Amino acid sequence: MSTALAFQNTSFDVIDQNGKPWLRSPQIAEALGYSQANRVVDLYARHADEFTDSMTAVITLPTSGGPQETRIFSLRGCHLLAMFARTSVAKAFRVWVLDVLERLGESESSPQPRLATKVERKPLVDLVKLWVSMAPIGYGPAFRQVNAAFGVASVEEMTTDMVLRATGWVQARIDAIQRGTATPTPAIAVPHALPALPDDLRERLKAHANKCLDFTGDVCTRARQLMCEGSRLSYEVASHIDPLFHHTPSGYLNKTRVYDAMTTFSSSGIKAIEAGTDNIYLTARLMEGLAAIR
């Protein structure tokens, strides 16, 4: 393969991987406007879970100092790197990558499908609430099951097609409950001679459970929105404070600790919020279930 690629003042030494052009991380760093060649590798390390084997790899390349392992990226991987980069030329680099992809006719590496809007996700969210109201499962665990089934961290990362398929996935579980074919859960041991509760108390318990469900959904949704906003801001903060760290083992360790703190505290907070609101809702469901026993 003899594809020649250049972006502004950077000429790439193209690596042929299965007939497709891949680029070296040091040259990508240069094209993105970084002064240090390892910045792209650091950027990749902070988002490694979002890259697939078809987007990046480590290969051994000959250098003036002998064979050396080098991380390379496909054009699709380059586009994702530029999405995370906060340099002044990152946007222009993304446009250039997409132009190259279009020119080469690589449909696999075309722009990512459009993410679903909040309005488009609402039917799915409402259906999950219905599922939770029918099954002994909390709001957080229910959404974690949906997200895991479609390989995303939250519904905010779903495309319109994924939302449609996820809606069908949840509906199938609701249908199974209505048909009585869902996996039974162990019954809660209760006394045989419970006193009959007044009808008005049962209605108030039911209304309370619905309020708890709405509260759980609203709080968890808002918390995830704040986490996503915080993640975007942490990337910008990281790009500004990176020059403050010395490029030594101790400096790198300190930088890693700071980056980890910015990205993991919010995630832990989300889990705690989900667990707390789930407990509130499940307590309400337990009282409602006891009230139904005659």
C-alpha positions in Angstrom: 0.0 0.0 0.0 1.5 3.4 -1.0 -1.1 5.9 0.3 0.5 9.3 1.0 -1.2 11.2 3.8 -0.4 14.7 5.1 -2.3 17.0 7.5 -1.1 20.7 7.4 2.6 20.4 8.1 2.6 16.8 9.2 3.5 14.1 6.7 2.5 10.6 7.9 4.6 7.4 7.5 1.6 5.2 6.7 1.6 1.7 8.1 -0.2 -0.9 6.1 -2.5 -3.0 8.3 -4.6 -5.5 6.2 -4.7 -3.1 3.3 -5.7 -0.1 5.3 -3.7 3.0 6.4 -2.7 3.2 10.1 -0.7 6.1 11.6 2.0 6.3 14.2 1.1 7.9 17.6 4.1 10.3 17.6 3.1 11.7 14.2 -0.6 11.9 15.3 0.6 13.9 18.4 2.4 16.3 16.1 -0.6 16.7 13.9 -2.9 17.4 16.9 -0.5 20.2 18.0 1.1 18.5 21.0 4.7 19.4 21.8 5.4 16.0 23.3 5.2 12.7 21.3 3.8 10.7 24.2 0.7 12.9 24.7 -1.4 10.7 22.3 -0.5 7.6 24.2 -1.5 9.3 27.4 -4.7 10.4 25.8 -5.4 6.8 24.7 -4.6 5.4 28.1 -7.3 7.6 29.7 -9.9 6.3 27.3 -8.6 2.8 26.5 -12.0 1.2 27.1 -13.5 3.1 24.2 -11.0 1.8 21.6 -11.3 -1.6 19.9 -8.6 -3.8 18.3 -9.7 -2.5 14.9 -8.8 1.0 16.1 -5.3 0.7 17.7 -2.5 -1.8 18.1 1.2 -2.0 19.2 3.7 -3.1 16.6 7.5 -3.2 16.4 9.0 -0.8 14.0 12.6 -0.2 13.0 14.2 3.1 14.3 17.6 4.6 14.3 18.1 3.2 17.8 16.9 -0.3 16.8 13.5 -2.0 16.8 11.0 -0.2 19.0 7.4 -0.9 20.0 5.1 1.8 18.7 1.4 2.3 19.2 -0.5 2.9 15.9 -4.1 3.9 15.2 -6.5 3.3 12.3 -8.2 6.3 10.8 -11.2 5.6 12.9 -9.0 5.5 15.9 -7.5 8.8 14.9 -10.9 10.3 14.7 -11.8 9.1 18.2 -8.4 10.5 19.5 -9.3 13.9 18.0 -12.7 13.8 19.8 -10.9 13.6 23.1 -8.1 16.1 22.2 -8.6 19.7 23.3 -6.0 21.4 21.1 -6.8 24.2 18.7 -6.4 22.0 15.6 -8.3 19.0 16.9 -11.5 19.9 15.1 -9.6 20.5 11.8 -7.9 17.1 12.2 -11.3 15.4 12.7 -12.6 16.9 9.5 -9.4 15.9 7.7 -9.7 12.3 8.9 -13.3 12.1 7.7 -12.3 13.5 4.3 -9.6 10.8 4.0 -12.1 8.1 5.0 -14.6 9.3 2.4 -11.8 9.5 -0.2 -10.7 5.9 0.5 -14.3 4.7 0.6 -13.9 3.0 4.0 -17.5 2.7 5.1 -16.4 0.9 8.3 -14.6 4.0 9.4 -17.4 6.5 8.6 -18.6 8.9 11.3 -20.3 7.4 14.3 -24.1 7.0 14.1 -26.1 9.9 15.6 -26.8 9.5 19.3 -30.4 9.5 20.4 -31.8 12.7 21.8 -33.5 12.9 25.3 -36.9 13.0 23.6 -36.0 9.9 21.6 -34.8 8.1 24.7 -38.0 8.9 26.8 -40.1 5.9 25.6 -37.3 3.6 26.7 -36.9 5.3 30.1 -40.7 5.2 30.6 -40.7 1.5 29.6 -37.9 0.7 32.1 -40.0 2.5 34.8 -42.9 0.2 33.9 -40.6 -2.9 34.1 -39.3 -1.8 37.5 -42.9 -1.3 38.8 -43.7 -4.9 37.8 -40.6 -6.8 38.8 -38.6 -7.0 42.0 -35.7 -4.9 40.6 -34.5 -1.4 41.3 -34.2 1.4 38.8 -30.4 1.4 38.8 -30.0 -2.4 38.4 -32.6 -2.4 35.6 -30.7 0.2 33.6 -27.4 -1.5 34.3 -28.9 -4.6 32.7 -30.1 -2.6 29.6 -26.7 -0.9 29.3 -24.8 -4.2 29.6 -27.0 -5.8 27.0 -26.1 -3.1 24.4 -22.5 -2.5 25.4 -22.9 1.1 26.6 -22.2 2.9 29.9 -25.5 4.7 30.0 -28.5 5.3 27.7 -27.0 8.7 26.8 -24.5 6.8 24.7 -27.2 4.9 22.7 -27.9 5.6 19.0 -31.4 5.9 17.7 -31.3 2.3 16.4 -30.0 1.1 19.8 -32.8 2.8 21.6 -35.4 1.1 19.4 -33.7 -2.3 20.0 -33.4 -1.7 23.7 -37.1 -0.8 23.9 -38.0 -4.1 22.3 -35.6 -5.8 24.8 -37.3 -4.3 27.8 -40.8 -4.9 26.3 -39.9 -8.7 26.0 -39.2 -8.8 29.7 -42.5 -7.1 30.5 -44.3 -9.5 28.3 -42.7 -12.4 30.1 -43.9 -11.1 33.4 -47.4 -10.6 32.1 -47.4 -14.2 30.7 -46.0 -15.5 33.9 -42.9 -17.0 32.2 -40.4 -14.7 33.9 -37.9 -16.3 36.2 -39.5 -16.5 39.6 -37.9 -14.8 42.5 -37.9 -16.3 46.1 -40.9 -15.3 48.0 -40.4 -13.1 51.1 -41.3 -14.9 54.3 -44.2 -13.2 56.0 -46.4 -14.1 58.9 -49.5 -16.1 58.0 -51.8 -14.0 60.1 -51.2 -10.4 59.0 -53.9 -8.0 60.0 -56.0 -6.6 57.1 -54.9 -3.1 56.2 -57.4 -0.4 55.4 -58.0 0.3 51.7 -56.9 4.0 52.1 -53.6 2.9 53.6 -53.0 0.5 50.7 -53.7 3.3 48.2 -51.3 5.7 50.0 -48.6 3.0 50.0 -49.1 2.5 46.3 -48.9 6.2 45.6 -45.8 6.4 47.8 -44.1 3.6 45.8 -44.8 5.4 42.6 -43.4 8.6 44.0 -40.2 6.7 45.0 -39.9 5.3 41.5 -40.2 8.7 39.9 -37.7 10.1 42.4 -35.2 7.3 41.7 -35.5 7.7 37.9 -35.1 11.5 38.1 -32.2 11.5 40.5 -30.3 8.8 38.7 -30.8 10.4 35.3 -29.7 13.8 36.6 -26.7 12.3 38.4 -25.5 10.6 35.1 -25.9 13.9 33.2 -23.7 15.6 35.8 -21.2 12.8 35.6 -21.0 13.1 31.8 -20.6 16.9 32.1 -17.9 16.4 34.8 -16.0 14.0 32.6 -15.9 16.5 29.7 -14.7 19.2 32.1 -12.0 16.9 33.6 -10.5 16.3 30.2 -10.2 20.1 29.7 -8.7 20.5 33.2 -6.2 17.6 32.5 -5.0 19.3 29.3 -4.2 22.5 31.1 -2.5 21.0 34.2 -0.5 18.4 32.3 2.6 20.7 31.8 2.8 21.1 35.5 3.9 17.5 36.0 7.5 16.6 35.6 8.3 13.8 33.1 9.8 11.5 35.7 8.4 8.2 37.2 7.2 10.1 40.3 5.7 12.9 38.2 3.9 10.4 36.0 2.6 8.6 39.1 1.3 11.9 40.6 -0.4 12.8 37.3 -2.0 9.4 37.1 -3.4 9.8 40.7 -4.9 13.2 39.8 -6.4 11.9 36.6 -7.8 8.8 38.3 -9.3 11.0 41.1 -11.1 13.2 38.6 -12.6 10.2 36.8 -13.3 7.7 39.5 -14.9 9.8 42.3 -17.9 10.7 40.3 -18.4 7.1 39.1 -18.3 5.9 42.8 -20.8 8.7 43.6 -23.2 7.5 40.9 -23.2 3.9 42.2 -23.8 5.2 45.7 -26.8 7.3 44.6 -28.3 4.4 42.6 -27.9 2.1 45.6 -29.5 4.6 47.9 -32.5 5.4 45.7 -33.0 1.8 44.9 -33.2 1.0 48.6 -35.8 3.7 49.1 -37.9 2.4 46.3 -37.6 -1.3 47.2 -38.6 -0.5 50.8 -41.8 1.2 49.4 -42.5 -1.9 47.2 -42.1 -4.2 50.2 -44.6 -2.2 52.2 -47.0 -2.1 49.3 -46.6 -5.9 48.8 -47.3 -6.6 52.5 -50.4 -4.3 52.3 -51.8 -6.4 49.5 -51.8 -9.6 51.7 -55.2 -10.4 53.2 
